Amino acid sequence: MTLLTIAAGTLNPAKLRPVEQVFEQLWPGSRVQGVQAASGVPEQPIGVQETMRGAVQRARAARAAVAGASYGVGLEGGVRFDMGTSAEGGGCWLFGVVAVTDGTRLEVGRSAELRLPPVVASRLHDGEELGPIMDELSGQQNIKQKAGTVGLLTGGLLSRADVWQMALTLTLAPFLHAELYQGQQTFSSDTELT
Ligand SMILES: O=P(O)(O)OP(=O)(O)OP(=O)(O)OC[C@H]1O[C@@H](n2cnc3c(O)ncnc32)[C@H](O)[C@@H]1O
């Protein structure tokens, strides 16, 4: 049996662990190699399109960086504002985008979302990054590499890793059932996302 190598475009344990868990369950013995992969988008992506671009870029860069990798996986955290800013009464949502490529097929999926508190939303709107804001509010360090904002705001019932695990699993469906998705994918591998 050929063992798969998966390149994941991150060194963050809260992302690497779920990637390892998902691939280990689907393809026992597969090896996940984390690599630093540039997202090409700002540290704090805003909006679905920008976050998607970051995930896709990371997936492609990771696969290119790891010799023999069958899959490249990119995970990018983002926030989005709806109905304007929090000051105007709209919500601010935290979500993640997962991109997976095997060099031909490129699949992109989104996680479930968490509504962020207004105090966090307005600081994000002013240009701050979520990680440092949540570290400050929680009195913890580097929360984005641990249970994450999701862990903090759900009483630990769900962690950032849990959310990635589900989003990645869903994104992989077309790879698991390629025969059913033939001729259709969310993006062709050379599609430039706008
Ligand atoms: O090491 P990498 O893979 O870059 O992981 P990251 O957590 O730093 O980066 P992301 O691209 O996933 O997320 C973008 C930013 O959003 C913030 N962020 C996202 N999810 C978060 C969470 O659950 N808790 C705290 N900060 C979060 C954090 O500031 C990130 O730098």
Ligand as a Chemical Component Dictionary entry (heavy atoms), coordinates in Angstrom:
data_LIG
# 
_chem_comp.id                   LIG 
_chem_comp.type                 NON-POLYMER 
_chem_comp.pdbx_formal_charge   0 
_chem_comp.three_letter_code    LIG 
# 
loop_
_chem_comp_atom.comp_id 
_chem_comp_atom.atom_id 
_chem_comp_atom.alt_atom_id 
_chem_comp_atom.type_symbol 
_chem_comp_atom.charge 
_chem_comp_atom.model_Cartn_x 
_chem_comp_atom.model_Cartn_y 
_chem_comp_atom.model_Cartn_z 
_chem_comp_atom.pdbx_ordinal 
LIG O1  O1  O 0 0.269  29.910 11.843 1  
LIG P1  P1  P 0 -0.869 30.135 10.892 2  
LIG O2  O2  O 0 -1.212 28.972 10.043 3  
LIG O3  O3  O 0 -0.696 31.415 10.099 4  
LIG O4  O4  O 0 -2.171 30.301 11.792 5  
LIG P2  P2  P 0 -2.797 31.605 12.423 6  
LIG O5  O5  O 0 -3.763 31.170 13.467 7  
LIG O6  O6  O 0 -1.721 32.550 12.834 8  
LIG O7  O7  O 0 -3.481 32.376 11.226 9  
LIG P3  P3  P 0 -4.866 32.306 10.422 10 
LIG O8  O8  O 0 -4.503 32.697 9.046  11 
LIG O9  O9  O 0 -5.622 31.049 10.582 12 
LIG O10 O10 O 0 -5.785 33.416 11.047 13 
LIG C1  C1  C 0 -5.603 34.758 10.751 14 
LIG C2  C2  C 0 -5.576 35.531 12.027 15 
LIG O11 O11 O 0 -6.844 35.438 12.641 16 
LIG C3  C3  C 0 -6.709 35.331 14.026 17 
LIG N1  N1  N 0 -7.439 34.144 14.468 18 
LIG C4  C4  C 0 -8.107 33.276 13.691 19 
LIG N2  N2  N 0 -8.735 32.362 14.422 20 
LIG C5  C5  C 0 -8.461 32.647 15.706 21 
LIG C6  C6  C 0 -8.828 32.085 16.948 22 
LIG O12 O12 O 0 -9.638 31.035 17.024 23 
LIG N3  N3  N 0 -8.364 32.646 18.065 24 
LIG C7  C7  C 0 -7.559 33.720 18.029 25 
LIG N4  N4  N 0 -7.186 34.316 16.879 26 
LIG C8  C8  C 0 -7.633 33.789 15.745 27 
LIG C9  C9  C 0 -5.242 35.326 14.361 28 
LIG O13 O13 O 0 -4.876 36.614 14.767 29 
LIG C10 C10 C 0 -4.598 34.976 13.047 30 
LIG O14 O14 O 0 -3.342 35.567 12.913 31 
# 
loop_
_chem_comp_bond.comp_id 
_chem_comp_bond.atom_id_1 
_chem_comp_bond.atom_id_2 
_chem_comp_bond.value_order 
_chem_comp_bond.pdbx_ordinal 
LIG O1  P1  DOUB 1  
LIG P1  O2  SING 2  
LIG P1  O3  SING 3  
LIG P1  O4  SING 4  
LIG O4  P2  SING 5  
LIG P2  O5  DOUB 6  
LIG P2  O6  SING 7  
LIG P2  O7  SING 8  
LIG O7  P3  SING 9  
LIG P3  O8  DOUB 10 
LIG P3  O9  SING 11 
LIG P3  O10 SING 12 
LIG O10 C1  SING 13 
LIG C1  C2  SING 14 
LIG C2  O11 SING 15 
LIG C2  C10 SING 16 
LIG O11 C3  SING 17 
LIG C3  N1  SING 18 
LIG C3  C9  SING 19 
LIG N1  C4  SING 20 
LIG N1  C8  SING 21 
LIG C4  N2  DOUB 22 
LIG N2  C5  SING 23 
LIG C5  C6  SING 24 
LIG C5  C8  DOUB 25 
LIG C6  O12 SING 26 
LIG C6  N3  DOUB 27 
LIG N3  C7  SING 28 
LIG C7  N4  DOUB 29 
LIG N4  C8  SING 30 
LIG C9  O13 SING 31 
LIG C9  C10 SING 32 
LIG C10 O14 SING 33 
# 
